[in-house]
C-alpha cells in the first residue's frame, strides 16, 4: 500500500523535467534575410524578400508606412501574396496617377511567444519614363574638319534615363575615337562627309525607351581645286584655253578674272566644265588669269 503513491510521484517528476527541457530550446525570432530596396515597372510582378528564424517558427507580417499590409491571407482577391518563406510577392505593381497603393517603405515583422524582430526598411519605387523630351536636338551645319555638337535632354524618368544616339535609324558607333557622348551631348571632333545624316536621341530606362525628334547633320565641303590653270604661251590670233575644275558641297560656282579685272569683251567663253577660252588673242590679252571658286 505504501509503494503505489511513490511510483505516481516519480512519474510526475519525470514529465515535469522533460517539459522544462523542451521550453529551453525555444528562442525568439531573428531576421536572417532583410528586404532590399526595389525599383519596378508598373504592372510587373515584384518580391520583397524576408526570412526569419525562431522557435516556435515565427509568423511574418508586413507593414507599409506604419500600417499592416493586407495580403491574400486576409483577402483571397488581393494582388499581394505572403509566401511560405515570409516574402511579400506582388502579382503586379498597381500604380496610377491618383492611387499608388504599392509604392512606399516596407518592413517585415517576425513574432513568436518569446518576442518579435523587425527588419530593415525597404523602399518600393515605381519606375517611370515621361514622353516629352526636355530638349530635342537641333539641325547642325558644319564644314568638313570642324567639330559638331548636338544637345539632348531626355524625358524625366526614374531611374534617370541613359542617353544613346541613332544615325539614319541605326545605333551610333561610339567606339569611333572622334565621337563622344556625355551628359546628353553628342560631340564629333573632326567631321567627315560620312557623318552627315539624320540623328535621333534615345532615352532609356527599365520602363522602355523614347526617341527624340529627328535632327539633321549637314557636313559641307569647302571649295577645292581638282585642276588648276597652267601658264600658256600662244601666238597672236590663236585661241587660248585655261582649264579649271573645282569641287565642294554645295557645288561651287566658278568665275574668272584677269589681273586688271576685265576679260576680253566678246572674245571669251566659259564652258560648262569652267574652261576659259579666249579667241583671237591680241598682245593686250597678256597677263594673269585667275579662276575663283
C-alpha positions as CSV (number, residue, x, y, z in Angstrom):
1,X,0.0,0.0,0.0
2,X,2.9,2.4,0.6
3,X,4.8,1.7,-2.7
4,X,1.9,2.9,-5.1
5,X,2.0,6.7,-4.3
6,X,5.8,6.7,-4.6
7,X,5.5,5.5,-8.3
8,X,3.0,8.2,-9.2
9,X,5.1,10.9,-7.7
10,X,8.2,9.8,-9.6
11,X,6.3,9.7,-13.0
12,X,5.1,13.3,-12.4
13,X,8.6,14.4,-11.7
14,X,9.9,12.9,-15.0
15,X,7.2,14.6,-17.0
16,X,8.0,18.0,-15.4
17,X,11.7,17.7,-16.2
18,X,11.0,16.7,-19.8
19,X,8.7,19.7,-20.4
20,X,11.2,22.1,-18.9
21,X,13.9,20.8,-21.3
22,X,11.7,21.4,-24.4
23,X,11.0,25.0,-23.4
24,X,14.7,25.8,-23.0
25,X,15.2,25.0,-26.7
26,X,12.8,27.8,-27.9
27,X,14.3,31.1,-28.9
28,X,12.9,34.5,-30.0
29,X,12.7,35.5,-33.7
30,X,15.7,36.9,-35.6
31,X,15.7,38.2,-39.2
32,X,18.2,36.3,-41.3
33,X,17.3,38.0,-44.7
34,X,16.3,41.6,-44.8
35,X,14.3,43.1,-47.7
36,X,16.1,45.3,-50.2
37,X,15.1,48.5,-52.0
38,X,13.3,47.8,-55.3
39,X,12.6,49.9,-58.4
40,X,10.0,48.1,-60.5
41,X,7.8,48.9,-63.5
42,X,4.1,49.4,-63.3
43,X,2.1,46.3,-63.9
44,X,5.1,44.0,-63.4
45,X,5.5,41.4,-60.6
46,X,7.9,42.1,-57.7
47,X,9.1,40.4,-54.5
48,X,10.2,41.9,-51.2
49,X,12.2,39.1,-49.5
50,X,12.2,38.4,-45.8
51,X,13.3,35.3,-43.8
52,X,13.3,34.8,-40.1
53,X,14.4,32.1,-37.6
54,X,12.9,31.3,-34.3
55,X,11.3,28.5,-32.2
56,X,8.4,28.2,-32.4
57,X,8.6,29.2,-36.1
58,X,7.7,32.9,-36.1
59,X,4.8,34.3,-38.0
60,X,5.5,37.1,-40.5
61,X,3.6,40.3,-41.1
62,X,4.4,43.2,-43.3
63,X,3.8,46.9,-42.7
64,X,3.9,49.9,-45.0
65,X,4.1,53.4,-43.6
66,X,3.2,52.0,-40.2
67,X,0.1,50.2,-41.4
68,X,-0.3,46.5,-41.7
69,X,-0.3,45.2,-45.3
70,X,-3.3,43.3,-46.5
71,X,-2.3,40.0,-48.3
72,X,-4.1,37.0,-49.7
73,X,-4.2,35.6,-46.2
74,X,-6.7,38.4,-45.4
75,X,-8.4,38.6,-48.8
76,X,-8.0,35.9,-51.4
77,X,-8.6,38.5,-54.2
78,X,-5.6,40.6,-53.0
79,X,-2.7,41.1,-55.6
80,X,-0.2,40.8,-52.7
81,X,0.7,37.3,-51.5
82,X,2.5,36.2,-48.3
83,X,4.8,33.4,-49.4
84,X,5.7,30.5,-47.0
85,X,9.2,31.9,-46.7
86,X,7.8,35.2,-45.4
87,X,8.5,37.2,-48.5
88,X,5.9,39.5,-49.9
89,X,5.0,38.8,-53.5
90,X,3.2,41.3,-55.8
91,X,1.3,39.7,-58.7
92,X,1.5,43.1,-60.4
93,X,2.5,46.6,-59.2
94,X,-0.5,48.8,-59.1
95,X,0.3,52.5,-59.8
96,X,-2.0,55.2,-61.1
97,X,-2.0,59.0,-61.2
98,X,-4.2,59.2,-58.2
99,X,-3.7,55.9,-56.4
100,X,-0.3,54.4,-55.7
101,X,-1.1,51.6,-53.2
102,X,2.1,49.6,-53.6
103,X,4.7,52.4,-53.5
104,X,6.2,53.1,-50.1
105,X,8.6,52.0,-47.3
106,X,8.1,48.4,-46.0
107,X,9.2,46.4,-43.0
108,X,8.6,42.8,-42.1
109,X,7.9,41.8,-38.5
110,X,8.6,38.2,-37.2
111,X,6.8,37.2,-34.0
112,X,6.5,34.2,-31.6
113,X,5.6,34.0,-28.0
114,X,9.1,35.0,-26.9
115,X,9.1,38.3,-28.8
116,X,9.5,39.9,-32.2
117,X,12.1,41.0,-34.7
118,X,11.8,43.9,-37.1
119,X,13.6,44.1,-40.5
120,X,15.4,47.0,-42.0
121,X,13.3,49.5,-44.1
122,X,13.0,48.7,-47.8
123,X,11.5,51.2,-50.3
124,X,9.5,50.1,-53.3
125,X,9.5,52.7,-56.0
126,X,7.8,52.5,-59.4
127,X,9.9,53.3,-62.4
128,X,8.5,56.0,-64.8
129,X,9.6,57.5,-68.1
130,X,7.7,60.5,-69.5
131,X,7.1,61.0,-73.2
132,X,8.3,64.5,-73.8
133,X,12.0,65.3,-74.2
134,X,13.2,68.2,-72.1
135,X,15.3,69.3,-75.1
136,X,15.2,67.9,-78.6
137,X,18.4,68.0,-80.7
138,X,18.5,70.7,-83.4
139,X,19.8,70.7,-87.0
140,X,23.5,71.4,-87.3
141,X,25.6,72.5,-90.3
142,X,29.4,72.4,-90.3
143,X,32.3,72.2,-92.7
144,X,34.4,69.1,-93.1
145,X,37.1,69.0,-90.3
146,X,35.1,71.2,-88.0
147,X,33.6,69.9,-84.7
148,X,29.9,69.2,-84.5
149,X,27.8,69.2,-81.3
150,X,24.2,68.1,-80.9
151,X,22.4,68.6,-77.5
152,X,19.6,66.5,-76.0
153,X,17.8,66.3,-72.6
154,X,15.8,63.1,-72.2
155,X,12.3,62.9,-70.7
156,X,12.0,63.0,-67.0
157,X,12.1,59.5,-65.5
158,X,13.0,57.3,-62.6
159,X,15.6,55.8,-62.7
160,X,17.2,58.7,-64.7
161,X,17.2,57.7,-68.4
162,X,20.5,56.9,-70.0
163,X,21.3,58.5,-73.4
164,X,22.3,56.9,-76.7
165,X,22.1,58.1,-80.3
166,X,21.0,56.6,-83.6
167,X,22.2,57.7,-87.0
168,X,19.9,57.0,-90.0
169,X,18.0,54.5,-87.9
170,X,20.9,52.5,-86.6
171,X,22.8,52.7,-83.3
172,X,25.7,55.2,-83.5
173,X,29.2,53.6,-83.3
174,X,30.5,55.4,-80.2
175,X,33.7,53.4,-80.4
176,X,34.9,55.9,-83.0
177,X,37.5,58.0,-81.2
178,X,36.1,61.1,-82.8
179,X,32.7,60.6,-81.1
180,X,31.9,61.4,-77.5
181,X,28.5,61.1,-75.8
182,X,28.5,62.9,-72.5
183,X,25.6,64.4,-70.4
184,X,23.2,64.2,-73.4
185,X,25.6,65.8,-75.8
186,X,26.9,64.2,-78.9
187,X,30.2,65.6,-80.0
188,X,32.1,64.8,-83.2
189,X,35.6,66.3,-83.0
190,X,36.6,66.2,-86.7
191,X,33.6,65.8,-89.0
192,X,33.7,63.8,-92.3
193,X,31.3,63.8,-95.2
194,X,30.2,60.3,-94.0
195,X,29.0,61.8,-90.7
196,X,26.2,63.7,-92.5
197,X,22.7,62.2,-91.8
198,X,19.6,62.1,-89.6
199,X,20.3,61.8,-85.9
200,X,17.9,60.7,-83.1
201,X,18.5,60.9,-79.3
202,X,17.2,57.9,-77.4
203,X,16.4,58.0,-73.6
204,X,16.2,54.6,-71.9
205,X,15.4,53.2,-68.5
206,X,13.8,50.0,-67.2
207,X,10.4,51.2,-68.4
208,X,11.5,51.3,-72.0
209,X,12.8,53.9,-74.4
210,X,11.8,57.2,-76.0
211,X,13.1,58.7,-79.3
212,X,13.5,62.4,-79.8
213,X,12.6,64.4,-82.9
214,X,15.0,63.9,-85.9
215,X,17.9,66.4,-86.3
216,X,20.0,66.6,-89.4
217,X,23.7,67.0,-89.5
218,X,24.9,68.6,-92.8
219,X,28.6,68.5,-93.5
220,X,29.7,71.0,-96.1
221,X,32.9,70.8,-98.1
222,X,34.9,74.0,-98.8
223,X,35.8,74.6,-102.4
224,X,39.0,72.9,-103.6
225,X,40.6,72.6,-107.0
226,X,40.8,69.4,-108.8
227,X,42.5,71.0,-111.7
228,X,44.2,74.4,-111.7
229,X,45.0,76.6,-114.8
230,X,48.5,76.4,-116.3
231,X,50.7,79.1,-117.9
232,X,50.2,79.4,-121.7
233,X,52.2,80.9,-124.5
234,X,50.3,81.4,-127.8
235,X,50.7,83.5,-130.9
236,X,48.5,86.4,-131.9
237,X,45.2,85.5,-133.4
238,X,45.3,81.9,-132.0
239,X,43.0,80.7,-129.2
240,X,44.0,80.3,-125.6
241,X,42.3,77.8,-123.2
242,X,42.7,77.8,-119.4
243,X,41.3,74.7,-117.6
244,X,39.9,74.9,-114.1
245,X,37.9,72.3,-112.1
246,X,36.7,72.7,-108.5
247,X,34.7,70.6,-106.1
248,X,32.8,71.2,-102.9
249,X,29.5,70.8,-101.2
250,X,27.4,72.6,-102.2
251,X,28.8,72.5,-105.8
252,X,30.9,75.8,-106.0
253,X,30.3,78.4,-108.7
254,X,33.4,79.3,-110.7
255,X,34.3,82.6,-112.3
256,X,37.4,84.0,-114.0
257,X,39.1,87.3,-113.7
258,X,42.1,89.0,-115.3
259,X,44.7,90.9,-113.3
260,X,43.1,94.2,-114.5
261,X,39.6,92.8,-113.7
262,X,38.2,92.8,-117.3
263,X,38.1,89.7,-119.5
264,X,38.4,90.4,-123.3
265,X,35.0,91.6,-124.3
266,X,33.1,89.4,-126.8
267,X,36.1,87.2,-127.4
268,X,35.9,84.9,-124.3
269,X,33.8,81.9,-123.5
270,X,33.4,80.0,-120.2
271,X,32.3,76.4,-120.9
272,X,30.2,74.1,-118.7
273,X,33.4,72.5,-117.4
274,X,34.6,76.0,-116.4
275,X,37.3,76.1,-119.1
276,X,38.1,79.7,-120.2
277,X,38.6,80.1,-123.9
278,X,39.9,83.4,-125.4
279,X,39.5,83.7,-129.2
280,X,41.9,85.6,-131.5
281,X,44.4,86.5,-128.8
282,X,46.0,90.0,-129.0
283,X,49.0,91.4,-127.3
284,X,46.7,93.2,-124.9
285,X,45.4,89.9,-123.6
286,X,48.7,89.1,-121.9
287,X,48.5,88.9,-118.1
288,X,47.5,86.8,-115.2
289,X,44.1,84.9,-115.3
290,X,42.6,83.6,-112.1
291,X,40.0,81.0,-111.5
292,X,37.9,81.7,-108.4
293,X,35.6,79.0,-106.9
